[in-house]
Structure formats: structure tokens, C-alpha cells
């Protein structure tokens, strides 16, 4: 029986060691992707900030036009919710956190009497919502790890169409924001209407004066810039979601590797004890047999 237990433990140790190799490789791959994702976020930030600044300046130049394009509607009869998750699992609570936040948002909107249209990014999101009885109107898959601006443009065109056609009054985005390698958070953001601009603080030095000329008119400019701003916001969310996914996966695989090391050590100790018990039993049998022969003589 001890020999059978030893063989079983050897087989389990071999399986744990093979699993550890996989988790370690995935940890290293995710760690390398984090740096790439952070670089893309940093490279995209000037464009996103510049687009926001132009929208704010244009809105301040013509508050009446900004009110028509940026104001939150008083009554919402229908809304569209876009949830950005991942294409793959093994990433800790990354997917489940953002999908639960999307589910709560849908429930809160329905509680106000609004009709909700749901769209998702990532292979993991659609089965989650369908299992809970929520119909997914459109699912974008295959690029959550490495999104491109063309992907953001396709998503922006899809979510903007029902808003332009007055089929929905609001469009919400549920995604994971990447603050740093050690901090990510799930956030709900209103995509459409575009968020009302915050007042820009007045510069301290009185000598810094100037003005901005707009060509064409501010209203036409806002109509032209609104799709670009929407694409920029969605692309930023995709990039931060990808960075958050790789960070979560790196942490999850590091924890899995540590657990595999600990389990391998425990199994090795158990196997050594079983082997020692087997050897002790055999020695006792030999000594007992020798004593029996000696007593006969």
C-alpha cells in the first residue's frame, strides 16, 4: 500500500511541476505585455487630452451649442450600455468585476423604467450576460488584448448610431481604468451625450491672455469633433482595459506559481514520509524474521 501511495504522490508532483511551468510562462508573458500596454497608454494620452481640451474650449465659446450637444437629458427612456471585458480568463477578478458592474448598471437603469440595450467587448462577457437572461445586442471579440484605433472606430460607430437616430438618450461605458501597475478600478462613464466640460481654472499670472478662433462655427465644429472624441474615449478605455487585464493575469499567475511551489513541497514531504514508513516497515519485518529464526535455533 505504501508503494502505491508513493507512486500516486510521484504522479501528482509531476503534474504540479508541469502546471507550474505553464503558470510561470504565462506570468512572464503577461509581465512583458504590461510594459507594452503602458507605453501605448502614454502614447495615446496627448491625443485624448488634446481632444478633451478642444471640446472644452469650443463648449466655453458657445454655451448654447454645447448645451444641445453635451447636456444630460432630463428623461431617459432608452439607454445603451457598453461593457469592456477580456477575451481570455485566468486573470483573477478582472472579468468578473467589470461584468458585475455592468449587470448592476443595467439593473439600476431598468429600475428607472428605461429600456436597456447591451453591447460587450470580449469573449467572456457575452456568455456571462446571456446566462443571466440579458440579451446581448452586439459582441466585439478578438482584439481585447491588443486593440487598435480601427477597433475603437468600429465600436464608436455602432454605439453612436442609435443615439444619433434618437433610439437611445444615453450611452454608458463600463470598463477597468488603469491607474498604475498596482491599482486598477472599475468605472462607469457616460459616453453620450459627451460629458459636460468642467470649468477651466483661471491662470494666476494676469499677463497670460489670449483667445481662440474657431473655423467653422463652434456648433459645426462640435458636431464634427464629437465622433472623434467618442472614438478617443473608447480607444483609451480599450487600452487601459488591456493593461489592466495583463496586470491582473500577471498577479494571478504569480500567485498560482507560488501555490504550485508550496503544493509541490508539501507533496514531496508527504512522499518522503511515506517512503520512510515503507522502509521502516520493511526493516522491522526483516528484524522480526531474523529474531524468529534465531529463537528457533
Number of C-alpha atoms within 10 A of each C-alpha: 8 15 12 10 14 19 13 13 19 16 11 16 20 13 13 20 16 12 15 21 13 14 23 19 15 20 24 13 14 22 17 14 20 21 15 13 23 19 13 16 21 11 11 15 13 11 14 19 14 12 18 18 14 16 24 19 17 23 22 17 17 14 14 12 18 22 13 12 19 20 15 17 11 6 10 15 16 20 22 26 26 25 26 28 30 28 19 15 15 17 20 17 14 24 24 17 16 24 24 17 17 27 19 12 18 21 13 12 18 15 10 11 11 18 16 21 20 24 22 26 23 20 19 19 26 24 13 17 18 11 9 9 9 16 15 18 11 16 17 18 18 14 16 23 22 16 18 13 15 11 19 21 17 12 22 21 13 13 24 22 12 18 18 11 9 11 13 22 21 25 23 21 23 25 29 27 21 22 12 12 14 10 11 19 14 19 13 18 16 14 23 24 21 21 16 15 17 8 9 10 6 8 9 7 7 7 7 8 7 5 7 9 9 13 8 10 11 21 20 12 16 23 13 12 17 19 16 16 23 24 24 23 21 23 24 22 22 29 28 23 29 29 32 31 32 27 29 26 26 26 19 19 24 19 16 19 23 15 14 22 15 13 16 21 13 13 17 17 12 15 21 14 13 19 16 13 13 16 13 12 13 12 12 12 12 12 12 12 12 11 12 11 10 9 8 6 6
